[in-house]
Amino acid sequence: MTIQLPDATGGLRTYEPRTEPLAVTPGAPLTSRTVFSAAHVVADPRADVTPDSPAAVDWDATLAFRRHLWSHGLGVAEAMDTAQRGMGLDWAGAAELIRRSAAEAKSVGGRIACGVGTDQLPAGTLAEVRAAYEEQLAVVEESGAQAILMASRALAKAASGPEDYLEIYGHLLRQAAEPVILHWLGPMFDPALEGYWGTTDLDAATDTFLEVIAAHPDKVDGIKVSLLDAQREIDLRRRLPQGVRCYTGDDFNYPELIAGDDQGFSHALLGIFDPLGPLAAEAVRVLDTGDTAGFRGLLDPTVELSRHLFQAPTRFYKTGVVFLAWLAGHQSHFTMVGGLQSARSLPHFARAYELADGLGLFPDPKLAEERMKTLLAMYGVAQ
């Protein structure tokens, strides 16, 4: 059987899908690296909503997907940008997601960390930004999950320089009950975060970021860096205080960063590990045995798919992630909160399908093929 896929030129090409998926099953817990998958939310396709109304979430399917990730030994990074924080999911929806997922994690023994931001506050004074962070930190801590202090659009607007970041983050770290993960999200993921840490000079911003950590190393479990610059992450990783982890958020260069070098390595907190979950877990289990070449052999071929999903405008990578979850059978529809299923083109979807199928990511390749043909028919592409 073959399928006709559209390309970027408007033409069609013939593709022969796989007949068997990659053989990956849940295995032993991961030991050499701490690995989180930033998980997407599943929209309720039957809800009568508009793109700018509060999100309608299919809670059963959303929690089922988290159980899928936990079953393979991955941690879940909840209510992050992969879950469309600030792009369809408001704070009320995120708070419910945090509470439900944290309770589910307790019931199955899964690891979970949850995003703490200020998205209930579009803009405000520094005092209001701090209060918004505090409100969200309380929700996460009350749920029993680890906190991830996310970058704040409101803080980027309100801050006049690095000293404001030092004050806000210092206050939050002093009051945090347990060590947190600090998240530096670059403007390629969210343009509103341009100039975070008080400057557009990344070297100066890095110095401020490290100053926050150095002042409170006992309250920082680790940092998540999402700048899509492997060497900058390596340089930053080498400057961290002893005991503070680096969680790579680089969806372009994650195999080499996780593998590391003779001076250290990165753990992982990645959006691409949503569609790659089982394969990523298997690769880390290989790494656990000391087989770096085997780890790279499994994970390196996935980079082309990741770079495709995260191509500019990078913030729309969520569309490809949810698309692949639909093809893989993790949800019954291709609908997203905020209507973001329309954020990528048909040729983009076609290439994502081809790359994912080539990796053997679909548990049922025939189902994925049928669903891809359904999408093509909706776009008027006959088979």
N, C-alpha and C positions, 0 to 999 in steps of 0.2 A: 504494500500500500504506500502511496505517496500523497503529499499535500502540496498545494501551490501556495507559496508564501510571497507577499508583496515585499519589494525592496525599496530603498530610499529614492530610486529613480522613477518609481511608478510602475515598474515592470513586475513580472512574476518569476519566481524560480521554483524549481521542483526540489522538494526535500523528502527524504525517506526516514520516517521516525524510527526510533529504537523499538524493539519488541520486548525487551526485558529491562527492568530498572537496575540500578546499582544495588548490589546485595549488602545492605547495611542494617544491622539490628542493634537494639539497645545493649550496652555492655557495662563494664565496670566503671565506677566513678572516675572522673578525671582527677589526676594527682599533680601533674607538673605545672599546670596553668589553671588559673581561675578564669572561666569563660562564661560570659553573659551574652545572651541573644536579646537584642532590643526587639520586642514583639509588637506586631501590628494588632489593631482592633478590627473586629468583624462587624460591619454595619448591619442593621436590620433592614432588609430590602423592601419589606412590606409597610414600613412606617411612612406616613404622609408628612414628609419634611422637605425643606428647601435647603440649598447650600449654606445659607446664613442662619439657619435655625439651630437650636441645640441638637447635638448628635443623638441619633437613635442607634443603640448598640445591641447586637445579638449576643447576649451574655453567655448563653450556653456554648455557642461556637467559639467565642473569644476565649473562654476558660478551657475549652477542649484543646485549643491550639497550645496554650501554655502547658497543659499536661503532656502534650506531645513533646515539647522541648525538654521538660523535666525528665521525661522517660529516657531520654538519650544522655542525661547527665549534665545538661546545660543549665546555667542559672538564667533567670528571666530578669531583664532590665525593663521595668514596667513604667508606663506613662511617660515615655521618652518621646523624642521627635518621631520615631518610627510609628508610634501610636497616634500620630497627627496632633500632638500638643500644639496649640496655636494655629493649626491648619485643619480645623473641623471639630476638634475635641476641646471643649472649654474646661475651665477648672472644675465645675460641678461634675461633669462627666469623668474627668480625670480622677477626682476624689473617690467617686464610686468605683472606678476601675481599680484604684489602689486598694481599697478596702476588700473588694471581692477577690482580687488576685492574691492578696496577702493571706486571706483566709484559706483560699485554695492551696497555696503553698504550704501552709501549716498542715493541711489534711493529707498531703502526699509527701511531705518532707522535702519540698523543693526549695532551692535558694532563690531569693528575690531581693532586688533593690529597686527603689522607686524614685522617680524624678520629683524634685522640689524646685518650684519656680515661682514666678510672680504673674502668671497669665490671667489672674482675676483682676489685674490692674494694668490697663493699657498704657497708662502713663501716670506719674505722680512724683511727689517729693521723695527725697532719700528716706525720710521717716516712714512714708507710706510703702516704699519698696521693702524696707526692712520688715514692716508689719506683715506684708503679703508673704514674704519668705517664711516668717515665723508661723503664720497660719498653716502653710503647706507642710512645713517641717513637723508640726504637731500632728497632722493627719498621718503622715508616714510613720512617725515614731509610735503613735498609738496603734497602728496596724501591726506593729512588730517587724516591719521591713527595714532594711538598711536604707539610708537616705543618700540620694545623689543630688548635690547642689548644682542645678542647671544654670547656664548663662541666662541672664534676664534682659529682655528687650527694654523693660521699664528702667532698669538700672543703667543700661547703655544710654538712654535718653537723659536721665537725671544726673548722672555723674559728671563732674566738671574736670576730673583728672584721676590719676592713680590712687591718690589718697582716699577718695570716696570708696573705691573698691576695697582697699585695705580695711577701712572702717566697717563696711557692711559685712564682708566675709569674716573678719575677725570676730565681730559680734555673734554671727551665726555659729561659728566653730566653737566659741566659748560656751554657748548654751546647748550645743548638740549633745545628746545623751551618749551616743556611741560614735566611733570614727565614721566619717562620711567619704564619699567619692566626689571629688570636684570635677566638673565637666566644663571643658573649654571647647565650645562649638564655633567653628569658623564661619565667616560670612558666606561661603559657598553653600552652606546648609541653611543659613538664615541671614539674608542681607541686612536685617535690622541689627545684627550684632557686629557690624563693622566698627572697628576701633575699640573693641572690648579690652578691658584692663586699662583704659584711659588713653590709648594711643593706637595709631595705625602702624606704628613701627613694631614689627613682631618681636624683634630682639628686646626692645624696652618692655613690651607687654609680657614677654617670658620672664623678665626680671621681676616684675610686679607679681606675677603668678607664683613664682618661687618664693617671694618674700612672704606671701600669705601662708604658704605651706611651712616655711621655716619657722614662723612665729607660733605655729600650732601643730607640730608634727604628730603629736599624740592623738589629735582629732581628725587626721587625714589618713584613711585607709589607702587611698590611691587617687590617681588622677585619670580622667578619660580625655584624650586629646583627639579632636576631629578637625585637623587642619589639612589633611591629604598631602602631607609633606614628610616623607619617611625620615630624611636626615634630621629635620628639625625635631621630630619626636625622639630619635635616638639621642641627640644632643641633650634634650630636656630630660630624658630618662636617666642619663648619666649624672645629672646634677641633683637628683632627688635625694632627700635625706634617707638614711638607712631605714628600711622597713616600710617606706612609702612606695606603693606599687604604681606602675604605669599600665593602664588599660588602653590598648590601642583602639582608636575609633577610626582608623584609616582604612576605608573600604577599597582603596586602590593598592595598598602595599602590605596587607595584613600577614601573608605567609612569612615573609622575611622578618617582620617585626616580632611576631610570636615566636619564631624559631630563635631569634636573637643572635648574639655573638659572644665572644669570650669575655665581654664586659657586662653582659646582662641581657634581658629579654623583656618583652611586653606580655602582659596578660591580655584579655580581649573583652570588649564590650561593643558589639558590632551589629548594625542593622542588617548586613548581608548574611549574618548567621540566622536570620529568620528563615529564608528559603534554603539555606545550606545546613540547617541544624544537624541532621543525622550524619551527613558527610563530614562536617566540621568536627563533631564529637569523635567520630572514628579517627580522623587525622590526629587529634590531640591524644587519643589513646596510643596511637603509634609513637607519637613524640614522648609519651610517658615511659616508653621502653628504652628511650635514648636514640631511637632511629630518626634522626633529623631528615635524612634523605627520603625516607618513606613518608614522613609527614609532608614534606614539600611535594613529593610525587602525587599525593592525594589532593593537596590544597592549591598548588600553583595553577592547575588547569581551570580552577574556578574564577580566577582573577578577571578573565575576559568578560564573563557574565557580570561580575560585580561592577566593573568599570562601565559596562553598558548600562546597567540599571542606575548607576550614580552619575551618569554623564550630565553636563549642564543642560538646563538648570537643575542642579543637584538636589534641591529641596523636594523635587517631584519623584525621587526614587521610591517613595512609598507606593506609588501607583504600580510600578513593576513588581514590588514585593507582594502586594495583594493579588495581582494578576497571577503570579506563580502559585500562590496559595490556593487560588480557585482551580487552576489546572491540576494541581497535585491532589485535589479532593479534600482539602482541609476546610472548605466552605462550599456551599451549594450555589454561589452566585458571584458575579464580579461587580459588586457595588461597594462604594466607599463613603464614609462620612464626608460631608462637604461636597459630594459629587466629584471627588478627585479622580474617579476612574476615567475621566475625560482628559487628564493632564498629560498623557503621552499619546503618540501617534500610532496608527496601525502598523507601519513598518517597524517601529520600536518594539511593539508587542511581538511581532513575528520573529524578530531576531532574538528577543528574550526567550521565546518558546524554543527556538532552534538550539540556542546555547544550553538551556536548562535540560532539554531532552538529550542532547549530546553527552551531558554529564551523568545522565541516569537519575536525575532528581525526582522524577515522577513515579510514585509507587505503582501507578496503573498507567502505563504509557498510552494505552488505547483510550482511556477516559480523557487524558490530556489532549490527545489528537482530536477526539470528538468535540471537546470544548473549544479548541482552537478553531476548528471548522465552523462551529456555531458563531464565534466572534467574527470570523471572516464573512460569513453569510450576512450578518447584521450590517457589515460595512459594504455589502454589495459585491463581494469577491466570490464568484462562483467556483466550485470545485469539479 
